[in-house]
Every structure is written in structure tokens, then in C-alpha cells.
Amino acid sequence: MAKQHKQSSIGYTLGLKQRVHKAGQSPGTFVYTGLSTQPTQLRVVSYDHQHIQESVKDVFPEALAEVQFSPGGYTWVHVTGLQNVVLIKTIAAHYELHPLTVEDILNVSQRPKVESFEEYLFIAFYALLWPEEEAHFDAVQVSVVIGKQFVLLFEDRATHLFDTMRERLFASPQQRLREQGVDYLAYRILDSMMDQSFVILERMGDAIEDTEEQLVSRVSVQESRTLYPRLYEMKRQLLGLRKILWPVRDVMSHLLREETPFIHPFTRVYLRDAYDHSVQAIDALETFRDVLSGLMELYLSRLTHRMNEVMKVLTIIATLFIPITFLASIYGMNFEDMPELHWRWGYPAVLGVMLLTTVGMLWYFRRKKWF
């Protein structure tokens, strides 16, 4: 992934830095707030029960002119990369999108949401990715506009999550994607992003389990020092996931309850299943948060326990030397009339008393199970 695309998961979901570009602008101003430098790619797919055509052009009117539209057919406009603001405005003008909708499409730090308009539904969503070379997930805003006979799909960057869906459209006229309306196509788009969230959750779960195994095992002091930064980074990632997945449940619930001509009863059954998936994802997320909080507490308690063990050993050593130091201080005084001063066996006798005192104290500590 290009260096300029790297952001923390919290950065993507809060979008504070991106919103700086909008400071001082009036509502409805078309400004791309993302960091992607990927060239804009446009695909227009026109299909019905029997025919399907695709056009890949840089200019929207040319792409429309290259495909044929049947009276009962459907259109899928797929835009990848939002650098070309002029192209986005052209598509928006053709389908009569509200200026605030276009602003939300270009402002790639939206909270997942759904908005109803007279001629369409607008949905802001996130596609979650985990590149192999990265240690954290990546979030790409995906905007979906559902009309009566069209679906507009805007990706901030290429995710390749919808390539398989496009291939199925071309595979056979008997595909359910070809037989149902654009609302079912939009559902499949949302469902594919929901399925991808479970992939990210699974990888997060594996990372948490690996860290848990290292934490509960006896690791060296040097190895344990790397665990807390790892736990903190996973906590940040779970916070980013939470800011994405919690609003998704509200989006699915709104689509189920909304009385709109853009969602047919056939598709509502599948949206109910997608809603269940969003609840399952949130449950898994909250479980991971609880486990991670427990691991952080366990890590801190292990540090405290290790410190207590060190302090206990040092305290025992200091306690053993207290009587020895006392005896040595007595016989270190320079008085001529000390009884044992000229005694032949005075020195070994004092050493013996010191040794017996030390052994006796160790026996007593051991009996009390202090170590």
C-alpha cells in the first residue's frame, strides 16, 4: 500500500484530519477530503434478464453511450477513486443527487449512515481490509446510492470486494442478481462488506489469542516488555472497529423499518439476515474488548507480582543481614575491656553465631511459608 494511504484505524473512523479540508466551506461544497492518489476508474454495467453490457471509460457520457439500456433494465455505476471531482459531479447531475449527498460521497470520513431522499437512498458504509504486509486493518469508505433502476457505488480506493459480484452478473442470466432489482444488488454489496468485517474480526481474534498464549506462558522480562505496546495497539484497533460496526446495526435496522419504494419485500428478508450479521459482529467485537481488557489487567498484575517477588527477595536478604550487622557492629567497637577481645576462639565463635542466626532465620521464614 502506498505510504500516503497509511493511517491509524482511529484516524479513518474519526476523520478529524480530513475534516480540516472542509473548514470554512459552505454546506454542499464539493471537496475531496481523502488522501488517495489513485486515478479514478469508471465502470457502467447495464443489464436485464437476458442482456448485459459493460463500459469502462474516463468520461461518463461516453460510458453511457457505449451501453444499451432496455426499458426494464438496471444500471450499476461503479466509481473507484474519488480524485476526479468533475466526474463525480457529472454523475450526480445525471441522477439528480442532492448536493449534500455528493458532499458526503467526497468527504471520506463519514459515520456509517443511511439517508432517504425522494428519488433515492444514500448509504455510507466502510469496507474493511487487512493487507498482508500491514499489522493493522484498513478502512475504505464506500458510498451506495439506490434508485428505482440504478445503483451508484463510490469507493475511495479499490477494494476488489465486488469483482466476484460483477463476474456473477456476467456468468448466467439465471443468476439471482440478474433476476431481482437493484435493491438486491445493493444488498449484496452491503453483505459483502459485512462478510469482510468477519474476516477482520477473525484476524483480530487470532492476534488476541496469540498474545494471550504468550502472556500466560513464562516469558522473559525482555519479551514481556513488547506485550503491552502490542496490547495497546490492538485496543486502538478495536476502538476503530467499534466506531465502524456499531453504526452499521443502525443502518441495517433503518433499512428494515423504512417504508421506501426502493427496497422490495423480497430483499427485506435478506436485509434481516444482514442485520443479524451486524449484531453478531458487534457481539464478537465486545467479547474481544472484554478479553483484551482482561489481558491488559493480567499483564499489569504480572508486572506487580514480579515486582513483589523481587522486593520479597531483597527484603529477606536485608532481614538476614540485620542481626549479622548487629553482631559485627558490637565486635567492631574498640574497647579494651571487651570479654572476648583476647579470647583465642572469639573470632570463629562470633562467625558461628552469625551463621546459626542466619540459618535459624531462614528456617523460620520457610516454616512460615514466606518464600
TORKOL-4160 file (C-alpha; in steps of 0.2 Angstrom, whole numbers, padded with zeros to 4 digits, m for minus):
371
<pt num="1" X="0000" Y="0000" Z="0000"/>
<pt num="2" X="0006" Y="0017" Z="m0004"/>
<pt num="3" X="0014" Y="0027" Z="0010"/>
<pt num="4" X="0002" Y="0041" Z="0009"/>
<pt num="5" X="m0013" Y="0029" Z="0012"/>
<pt num="6" X="m0007" Y="0023" Z="0029"/>
<pt num="7" X="m0017" Y="0029" Z="0043"/>
<pt num="8" X="m0022" Y="0023" Z="0060"/>
<pt num="9" X="m0039" Y="0014" Z="0062"/>
<pt num="10" X="m0045" Y="0028" Z="0073"/>
<pt num="11" X="m0039" Y="0041" Z="0061"/>
<pt num="12" X="m0051" Y="0034" Z="0047"/>
<pt num="13" X="m0066" Y="0032" Z="0059"/>
<pt num="14" X="m0064" Y="0049" Z="0067"/>
<pt num="15" X="m0059" Y="0059" Z="0051"/>
<pt num="16" X="m0053" Y="0074" Z="0061"/>
<pt num="17" X="m0038" Y="0077" Z="0050"/>
<pt num="18" X="m0049" Y="0075" Z="0034"/>
<pt num="19" X="m0062" Y="0087" Z="0040"/>
<pt num="20" X="m0049" Y="0101" Z="0041"/>
<pt num="21" X="m0050" Y="0102" Z="0022"/>
<pt num="22" X="m0069" Y="0107" Z="0024"/>
<pt num="23" X="m0065" Y="0121" Z="0037"/>
<pt num="24" X="m0074" Y="0137" Z="0032"/>
<pt num="25" X="m0083" Y="0129" Z="0017"/>
<pt num="26" X="m0102" Y="0131" Z="0015"/>
<pt num="27" X="m0113" Y="0116" Z="0015"/>
<pt num="28" X="m0114" Y="0107" Z="m0001"/>
<pt num="29" X="m0096" Y="0111" Z="m0006"/>
<pt num="30" X="m0088" Y="0098" Z="m0017"/>
<pt num="31" X="m0071" Y="0095" Z="m0009"/>
<pt num="32" X="m0062" Y="0078" Z="m0009"/>
<pt num="33" X="m0056" Y="0075" Z="0009"/>
<pt num="34" X="m0046" Y="0059" Z="0006"/>
<pt num="35" X="m0028" Y="0055" Z="0004"/>
<pt num="36" X="m0029" Y="0043" Z="m0010"/>
<pt num="37" X="m0019" Y="0047" Z="m0026"/>
<pt num="38" X="m0027" Y="0033" Z="m0036"/>
<pt num="39" X="m0034" Y="0038" Z="m0053"/>
<pt num="40" X="m0052" Y="0037" Z="m0054"/>
<pt num="41" X="m0059" Y="0022" Z="m0064"/>
<pt num="42" X="m0077" Y="0022" Z="m0070"/>
<pt num="43" X="m0087" Y="0006" Z="m0075"/>
<pt num="44" X="m0105" Y="0006" Z="m0081"/>
<pt num="45" X="m0114" Y="m0010" Z="m0081"/>
<pt num="46" X="m0132" Y="m0011" Z="m0090"/>
<pt num="47" X="m0141" Y="m0027" Z="m0088"/>
<pt num="48" X="m0158" Y="m0036" Z="m0088"/>
<pt num="49" X="m0164" Y="m0054" Z="m0088"/>
<pt num="50" X="m0157" Y="m0058" Z="m0105"/>
<pt num="51" X="m0143" Y="m0045" Z="m0109"/>
<pt num="52" X="m0129" Y="m0037" Z="m0100"/>
<pt num="53" X="m0116" Y="m0024" Z="m0106"/>
<pt num="54" X="m0101" Y="m0016" Z="m0098"/>
<pt num="55" X="m0092" Y="0000" Z="m0102"/>
<pt num="56" X="m0075" Y="0006" Z="m0094"/>
<pt num="57" X="m0072" Y="0025" Z="m0099"/>
<pt num="58" X="m0065" Y="0040" Z="m0091"/>
<pt num="59" X="m0080" Y="0051" Z="m0097"/>
<pt num="60" X="m0097" Y="0047" Z="m0090"/>
<pt num="61" X="m0107" Y="0052" Z="m0106"/>
<pt num="62" X="m0096" Y="0041" Z="m0117"/>
<pt num="63" X="m0098" Y="0026" Z="m0105"/>
<pt num="64" X="m0117" Y="0029" Z="m0105"/>
<pt num="65" X="m0117" Y="0030" Z="m0124"/>
<pt num="66" X="m0107" Y="0014" Z="m0126"/>
<pt num="67" X="m0120" Y="0003" Z="m0117"/>
<pt num="68" X="m0138" Y="0000" Z="m0122"/>
<pt num="69" X="m0152" Y="0002" Z="m0110"/>
<pt num="70" X="m0168" Y="m0008" Z="m0110"/>
<pt num="71" X="m0184" Y="m0001" Z="m0103"/>
<pt num="72" X="m0185" Y="m0013" Z="m0089"/>
<pt num="73" X="m0166" Y="m0014" Z="m0087"/>
<pt num="74" X="m0155" Y="m0009" Z="m0072"/>
<pt num="75" X="m0139" Y="0001" Z="m0071"/>
<pt num="76" X="m0124" Y="m0001" Z="m0060"/>
<pt num="77" X="m0112" Y="0013" Z="m0060"/>
<pt num="78" X="m0096" Y="0009" Z="m0051"/>
<pt num="79" X="m0083" Y="0023" Z="m0047"/>
<pt num="80" X="m0066" Y="0018" Z="m0039"/>
<pt num="81" X="m0056" Y="0033" Z="m0033"/>
<pt num="82" X="m0063" Y="0050" Z="m0030"/>
<pt num="83" X="m0050" Y="0061" Z="m0036"/>
<pt num="84" X="m0059" Y="0066" Z="m0051"/>
<pt num="85" X="m0072" Y="0078" Z="m0043"/>
<pt num="86" X="m0078" Y="0084" Z="m0060"/>
<pt num="87" X="m0083" Y="0066" Z="m0065"/>
<pt num="88" X="m0092" Y="0064" Z="m0048"/>
<pt num="89" X="m0102" Y="0080" Z="m0051"/>
<pt num="90" X="m0107" Y="0074" Z="m0069"/>
<pt num="91" X="m0114" Y="0058" Z="m0062"/>
<pt num="92" X="m0123" Y="0067" Z="m0048"/>
<pt num="93" X="m0131" Y="0079" Z="m0060"/>
<pt num="94" X="m0136" Y="0065" Z="m0072"/>
<pt num="95" X="m0145" Y="0056" Z="m0057"/>
<pt num="96" X="m0151" Y="0072" Z="m0049"/>
<pt num="97" X="m0142" Y="0069" Z="m0032"/>
<pt num="98" X="m0143" Y="0081" Z="m0019"/>
<pt num="99" X="m0128" Y="0092" Z="m0016"/>
<pt num="100" X="m0126" Y="0086" Z="0002"/>
<pt num="101" X="m0126" Y="0068" Z="m0004"/>
<pt num="102" X="m0111" Y="0072" Z="m0016"/>
<pt num="103" X="m0103" Y="0081" Z="m0002"/>
<pt num="104" X="m0105" Y="0065" Z="0009"/>
<pt num="105" X="m0098" Y="0055" Z="m0005"/>
<pt num="106" X="m0082" Y="0066" Z="m0007"/>
<pt num="107" X="m0080" Y="0068" Z="0012"/>
<pt num="108" X="m0072" Y="0050" Z="0016"/>
<pt num="109" X="m0074" Y="0051" Z="0034"/>
<pt num="110" X="m0092" Y="0048" Z="0036"/>
<pt num="111" X="m0100" Y="0039" Z="0050"/>
<pt num="112" X="m0110" Y="0024" Z="0043"/>
<pt num="113" X="m0127" Y="0030" Z="0040"/>
<pt num="114" X="m0142" Y="0029" Z="0028"/>
<pt num="115" X="m0152" Y="0044" Z="0022"/>
<pt num="116" X="m0169" Y="0044" Z="0012"/>
<pt num="117" X="m0172" Y="0056" Z="m0002"/>
<pt num="118" X="m0187" Y="0057" Z="m0014"/>
<pt num="119" X="m0178" Y="0049" Z="m0029"/>
<pt num="120" X="m0165" Y="0038" Z="m0020"/>
<pt num="121" X="m0157" Y="0031" Z="m0004"/>
<pt num="122" X="m0140" Y="0035" Z="0001"/>
<pt num="123" X="m0129" Y="0024" Z="0012"/>
<pt num="124" X="m0112" Y="0027" Z="0018"/>
<pt num="125" X="m0103" Y="0011" Z="0023"/>
<pt num="126" X="m0085" Y="0005" Z="0026"/>
<pt num="127" X="m0075" Y="m0009" Z="0018"/>
<pt num="128" X="m0063" Y="m0017" Z="0030"/>
<pt num="129" X="m0046" Y="m0023" Z="0023"/>
<pt num="130" X="m0031" Y="m0031" Z="0031"/>
<pt num="131" X="m0016" Y="m0030" Z="0019"/>
<pt num="132" X="m0004" Y="m0044" Z="0021"/>
<pt num="133" X="0011" Y="m0033" Z="0024"/>
<pt num="134" X="0002" Y="m0022" Z="0037"/>
<pt num="135" X="0000" Y="m0025" Z="0056"/>
<pt num="136" X="m0017" Y="m0017" Z="0057"/>
<pt num="137" X="m0034" Y="m0016" Z="0047"/>
<pt num="138" X="m0038" Y="m0003" Z="0034"/>
<pt num="139" X="m0055" Y="0006" Z="0032"/>
<pt num="140" X="m0061" Y="0012" Z="0015"/>
<pt num="141" X="m0077" Y="0022" Z="0014"/>
<pt num="142" X="m0090" Y="0015" Z="0001"/>
<pt num="143" X="m0105" Y="0026" Z="m0003"/>
<pt num="144" X="m0120" Y="0017" Z="m0011"/>
<pt num="145" X="m0135" Y="0026" Z="m0020"/>
<pt num="146" X="m0150" Y="0016" Z="m0023"/>
<pt num="147" X="m0163" Y="0022" Z="m0036"/>
<pt num="148" X="m0178" Y="0013" Z="m0044"/>
<pt num="149" X="m0167" Y="0006" Z="m0058"/>
<pt num="150" X="m0149" Y="0011" Z="m0054"/>
<pt num="151" X="m0136" Y="0008" Z="m0041"/>
<pt num="152" X="m0121" Y="0020" Z="m0039"/>
<pt num="153" X="m0106" Y="0013" Z="m0030"/>
<pt num="154" X="m0092" Y="0025" Z="m0025"/>
<pt num="155" X="m0076" Y="0018" Z="m0017"/>
<pt num="156" X="m0062" Y="0029" Z="m0010"/>
<pt num="157" X="m0049" Y="0016" Z="m0016"/>
<pt num="158" X="m0050" Y="0000" Z="m0025"/>
<pt num="159" X="m0055" Y="m0014" Z="m0013"/>
<pt num="160" X="m0059" Y="m0028" Z="m0026"/>
<pt num="161" X="m0073" Y="m0034" Z="m0015"/>
<pt num="162" X="m0085" Y="m0033" Z="m0029"/>
<pt num="163" X="m0076" Y="m0041" Z="m0043"/>
<pt num="164" X="m0084" Y="m0058" Z="m0039"/>
<pt num="165" X="m0101" Y="m0050" Z="m0039"/>
<pt num="166" X="m0098" Y="m0042" Z="m0056"/>
<pt num="167" X="m0092" Y="m0059" Z="m0063"/>
<pt num="168" X="m0108" Y="m0067" Z="m0057"/>
<pt num="169" X="m0118" Y="m0054" Z="m0066"/>
<pt num="170" X="m0110" Y="m0059" Z="m0082"/>
<pt num="171" X="m0110" Y="m0078" Z="m0078"/>
<pt num="172" X="m0128" Y="m0083" Z="m0082"/>
<pt num="173" X="m0145" Y="m0074" Z="m0084"/>
<pt num="174" X="m0152" Y="m0086" Z="m0071"/>
<pt num="175" X="m0141" Y="m0078" Z="m0058"/>
<pt num="176" X="m0152" Y="m0070" Z="m0044"/>
<pt num="177" X="m0143" Y="m0054" Z="m0046"/>
<pt num="178" X="m0150" Y="m0053" Z="m0064"/>
<pt num="179" X="m0167" Y="m0058" Z="m0059"/>
<pt num="180" X="m0170" Y="m0046" Z="m0045"/>
<pt num="181" X="m0170" Y="m0027" Z="m0044"/>
<pt num="182" X="m0156" Y="m0015" Z="m0040"/>
<pt num="183" X="m0161" Y="m0016" Z="m0022"/>
<pt num="184" X="m0155" Y="m0034" Z="m0021"/>
<pt num="185" X="m0139" Y="m0029" Z="m0029"/>
<pt num="186" X="m0136" Y="m0016" Z="m0016"/>
<pt num="187" X="m0140" Y="m0028" Z="m0003"/>
<pt num="188" X="m0126" Y="m0040" Z="m0010"/>
<pt num="189" X="m0114" Y="m0025" Z="m0010"/>
<pt num="190" X="m0118" Y="m0022" Z="0009"/>
<pt num="191" X="m0117" Y="m0040" Z="0013"/>
<pt num="192" X="m0100" Y="m0042" Z="0005"/>
<pt num="193" X="m0094" Y="m0028" Z="0016"/>
<pt num="194" X="m0102" Y="m0036" Z="0031"/>
<pt num="195" X="m0094" Y="m0053" Z="0027"/>
<pt num="196" X="m0077" Y="m0044" Z="0026"/>
<pt num="197" X="m0079" Y="m0037" Z="0043"/>
<pt num="198" X="m0080" Y="m0055" Z="0050"/>
<pt num="199" X="m0063" Y="m0059" Z="0041"/>
<pt num="200" X="m0055" Y="m0044" Z="0050"/>
<pt num="201" X="m0063" Y="m0049" Z="0067"/>
<pt num="202" X="m0056" Y="m0067" Z="0064"/>
<pt num="203" X="m0039" Y="m0060" Z="0062"/>
<pt num="204" X="m0041" Y="m0049" Z="0077"/>
<pt num="205" X="m0046" Y="m0064" Z="0087"/>
<pt num="206" X="m0031" Y="m0074" Z="0081"/>
<pt num="207" X="m0019" Y="m0060" Z="0086"/>
<pt num="208" X="m0028" Y="m0058" Z="0103"/>
<pt num="209" X="m0026" Y="m0077" Z="0106"/>
<pt num="210" X="m0008" Y="m0077" Z="0101"/>
<pt num="211" X="m0004" Y="m0063" Z="0113"/>
<pt num="212" X="m0014" Y="m0072" Z="0127"/>
<pt num="213" X="m0004" Y="m0088" Z="0125"/>
<pt num="214" X="0012" Y="m0078" Z="0126"/>
<pt num="215" X="0006" Y="m0068" Z="0141"/>
<pt num="216" X="0000" Y="m0084" Z="0151"/>
<pt num="217" X="0016" Y="m0093" Z="0147"/>
<pt num="218" X="0033" Y="m0089" Z="0156"/>
<pt num="219" X="0041" Y="m0077" Z="0145"/>
<pt num="220" X="0057" Y="m0067" Z="0149"/>
<pt num="221" X="0057" Y="m0049" Z="0155"/>
<pt num="222" X="0063" Y="m0043" Z="0138"/>
<pt num="223" X="0049" Y="m0052" Z="0129"/>
<pt num="224" X="0036" Y="m0046" Z="0141"/>
<pt num="225" X="0041" Y="m0028" Z="0138"/>
<pt num="226" X="0034" Y="m0030" Z="0120"/>
<pt num="227" X="0017" Y="m0036" Z="0125"/>
<pt num="228" X="0010" Y="m0020" Z="0132"/>
<pt num="229" X="0013" Y="m0010" Z="0116"/>
<pt num="230" X="0005" Y="m0024" Z="0106"/>
<pt num="231" X="m0010" Y="m0025" Z="0118"/>
<pt num="232" X="m0012" Y="m0006" Z="0117"/>
<pt num="233" X="m0011" Y="m0006" Z="0098"/>
<pt num="234" X="m0025" Y="m0020" Z="0097"/>
<pt num="235" X="m0035" Y="m0009" Z="0109"/>
<pt num="236" X="m0034" Y="0005" Z="0097"/>
<pt num="237" X="m0039" Y="m0006" Z="0083"/>
<pt num="238" X="m0054" Y="m0012" Z="0092"/>
<pt num="239" X="m0059" Y="0005" Z="0096"/>
<pt num="240" X="m0058" Y="0009" Z="0077"/>
<pt num="241" X="m0069" Y="m0006" Z="0073"/>
<pt num="242" X="m0081" Y="m0001" Z="0086"/>
<pt num="243" X="m0084" Y="0016" Z="0078"/>
<pt num="244" X="m0087" Y="0007" Z="0062"/>
<pt num="245" X="m0098" Y="m0008" Z="0067"/>
<pt num="246" X="m0109" Y="0000" Z="0079"/>
<pt num="247" X="m0117" Y="0012" Z="0067"/>
<pt num="248" X="m0119" Y="m0002" Z="0054"/>
<pt num="249" X="m0133" Y="m0010" Z="0065"/>
<pt num="250" X="m0142" Y="0006" Z="0065"/>
<pt num="251" X="m0140" Y="0007" Z="0046"/>
<pt num="252" X="m0147" Y="m0011" Z="0044"/>
<pt num="253" X="m0161" Y="m0008" Z="0056"/>
<pt num="254" X="m0166" Y="0008" Z="0047"/>
<pt num="255" X="m0167" Y="m0001" Z="0030"/>
<pt num="256" X="m0178" Y="m0014" Z="0038"/>
<pt num="257" X="m0190" Y="m0001" Z="0046"/>
<pt num="258" X="m0190" Y="0012" Z="0032"/>
<pt num="259" X="m0206" Y="0012" Z="0021"/>
<pt num="260" X="m0197" Y="0016" Z="0004"/>
<pt num="261" X="m0201" Y="0010" Z="m0014"/>
<pt num="262" X="m0183" Y="0007" Z="m0016"/>
<pt num="263" X="m0182" Y="m0009" Z="m0005"/>
<pt num="264" X="m0194" Y="m0023" Z="m0011"/>
<pt num="265" X="m0201" Y="m0036" Z="0001"/>
<pt num="266" X="m0191" Y="m0049" Z="m0007"/>
<pt num="267" X="m0175" Y="m0040" Z="m0002"/>
<pt num="268" X="m0181" Y="m0036" Z="0016"/>
<pt num="269" X="m0179" Y="m0054" Z="0021"/>
<pt num="270" X="m0161" Y="m0054" Z="0016"/>
<pt num="271" X="m0158" Y="m0037" Z="0025"/>
<pt num="272" X="m0165" Y="m0045" Z="0040"/>
<pt num="273" X="m0151" Y="m0058" Z="0039"/>
<pt num="274" X="m0138" Y="m0044" Z="0036"/>
<pt num="275" X="m0145" Y="m0036" Z="0052"/>
<pt num="276" X="m0142" Y="m0052" Z="0061"/>
<pt num="277" X="m0124" Y="m0052" Z="0055"/>
<pt num="278" X="m0121" Y="m0035" Z="0061"/>
<pt num="279" X="m0127" Y="m0040" Z="0078"/>
<pt num="280" X="m0116" Y="m0055" Z="0078"/>
<pt num="281" X="m0101" Y="m0044" Z="0073"/>
<pt num="282" X="m0104" Y="m0032" Z="0087"/>
<pt num="283" X="m0106" Y="m0046" Z="0100"/>
<pt num="284" X="m0089" Y="m0053" Z="0094"/>
<pt num="285" X="m0081" Y="m0036" Z="0095"/>
<pt num="286" X="m0087" Y="m0033" Z="0113"/>
<pt num="287" X="m0081" Y="m0050" Z="0118"/>
<pt num="288" X="m0064" Y="m0046" Z="0111"/>
<pt num="289" X="m0064" Y="m0030" Z="0120"/>
<pt num="290" X="m0068" Y="m0039" Z="0136"/>
<pt num="291" X="m0054" Y="m0052" Z="0133"/>
<pt num="292" X="m0042" Y="m0038" Z="0129"/>
<pt num="293" X="m0046" Y="m0028" Z="0144"/>
<pt num="294" X="m0043" Y="m0044" Z="0155"/>
<pt num="295" X="m0027" Y="m0047" Z="0146"/>
<pt num="296" X="m0021" Y="m0029" Z="0150"/>
<pt num="297" X="m0026" Y="m0031" Z="0168"/>
<pt num="298" X="m0017" Y="m0048" Z="0169"/>
<pt num="299" X="m0001" Y="m0040" Z="0161"/>
<pt num="300" X="m0001" Y="m0027" Z="0174"/>
<pt num="301" X="m0004" Y="m0039" Z="0188"/>
<pt num="302" X="0010" Y="m0050" Z="0182"/>
<pt num="303" X="0021" Y="m0035" Z="0182"/>
<pt num="304" X="0016" Y="m0031" Z="0200"/>
<pt num="305" X="0018" Y="m0049" Z="0205"/>
<pt num="306" X="0035" Y="m0049" Z="0198"/>
<pt num="307" X="0040" Y="m0033" Z="0207"/>
<pt num="308" X="0033" Y="m0041" Z="0223"/>
<pt num="309" X="0044" Y="m0056" Z="0221"/>
<pt num="310" X="0059" Y="m0045" Z="0218"/>
<pt num="311" X="0055" Y="m0035" Z="0233"/>
<pt num="312" X="0052" Y="m0050" Z="0244"/>
<pt num="313" X="0069" Y="m0057" Z="0240"/>
<pt num="314" X="0078" Y="m0041" Z="0243"/>
<pt num="315" X="0068" Y="m0039" Z="0260"/>
<pt num="316" X="0074" Y="m0057" Z="0265"/>
<pt num="317" X="0092" Y="m0053" Z="0261"/>
<pt num="318" X="0091" Y="m0036" Z="0271"/>
<pt num="319" X="0082" Y="m0045" Z="0285"/>
<pt num="320" X="0096" Y="m0059" Z="0286"/>
<pt num="321" X="0109" Y="m0045" Z="0287"/>
<pt num="322" X="0101" Y="m0036" Z="0301"/>
<pt num="323" X="0107" Y="m0047" Z="0316"/>
<pt num="324" X="0124" Y="m0051" Z="0307"/>
<pt num="325" X="0127" Y="m0032" Z="0306"/>
<pt num="326" X="0122" Y="m0030" Z="0324"/>
<pt num="327" X="0135" Y="m0043" Z="0329"/>
<pt num="328" X="0148" Y="m0036" Z="0318"/>
<pt num="329" X="0145" Y="m0018" Z="0325"/>
<pt num="330" X="0147" Y="m0024" Z="0343"/>
<pt num="331" X="0163" Y="m0033" Z="0340"/>
<pt num="332" X="0169" Y="m0019" Z="0329"/>
<pt num="333" X="0170" Y="m0007" Z="0344"/>
<pt num="334" X="0187" Y="m0003" Z="0350"/>
<pt num="335" X="0185" Y="m0006" Z="0369"/>
<pt num="336" X="0200" Y="m0014" Z="0378"/>
<pt num="337" X="0189" Y="m0022" Z="0391"/>
<pt num="338" X="0178" Y="m0032" Z="0380"/>
<pt num="339" X="0177" Y="m0050" Z="0387"/>
<pt num="340" X="0180" Y="m0059" Z="0371"/>
<pt num="341" X="0193" Y="m0047" Z="0364"/>
<pt num="342" X="0208" Y="m0058" Z="0369"/>
<pt num="343" X="0199" Y="m0075" Z="0368"/>
<pt num="344" X="0208" Y="m0087" Z="0356"/>
<pt num="345" X="0191" Y="m0094" Z="0349"/>
<pt num="346" X="0182" Y="m0077" Z="0349"/>
<pt num="347" X="0183" Y="m0074" Z="0331"/>
<pt num="348" X="0176" Y="m0091" Z="0325"/>
<pt num="349" X="0164" Y="m0091" Z="0339"/>
<pt num="350" X="0156" Y="m0074" Z="0333"/>
<pt num="351" X="0156" Y="m0081" Z="0315"/>
<pt num="352" X="0147" Y="m0097" Z="0321"/>
<pt num="353" X="0134" Y="m0086" Z="0330"/>
<pt num="354" X="0131" Y="m0076" Z="0314"/>
<pt num="355" X="0129" Y="m0092" Z="0304"/>
<pt num="356" X="0117" Y="m0100" Z="0316"/>
<pt num="357" X="0107" Y="m0084" Z="0317"/>
<pt num="358" X="0106" Y="m0084" Z="0298"/>
<pt num="359" X="0101" Y="m0102" Z="0297"/>
<pt num="360" X="0088" Y="m0100" Z="0311"/>
<pt num="361" X="0080" Y="m0086" Z="0302"/>
<pt num="362" X="0079" Y="m0095" Z="0286"/>
<pt num="363" X="0071" Y="m0110" Z="0294"/>
<pt num="364" X="0059" Y="m0099" Z="0302"/>
<pt num="365" X="0054" Y="m0090" Z="0286"/>
<pt num="366" X="0052" Y="m0106" Z="0277"/>
<pt num="367" X="0041" Y="m0113" Z="0291"/>
<pt num="368" X="0030" Y="m0098" Z="0289"/>
<pt num="369" X="0030" Y="m0100" Z="0270"/>
<pt num="370" X="0036" Y="m0083" Z="0267"/>
<pt num="371" X="0046" Y="m0089" Z="0252"/>
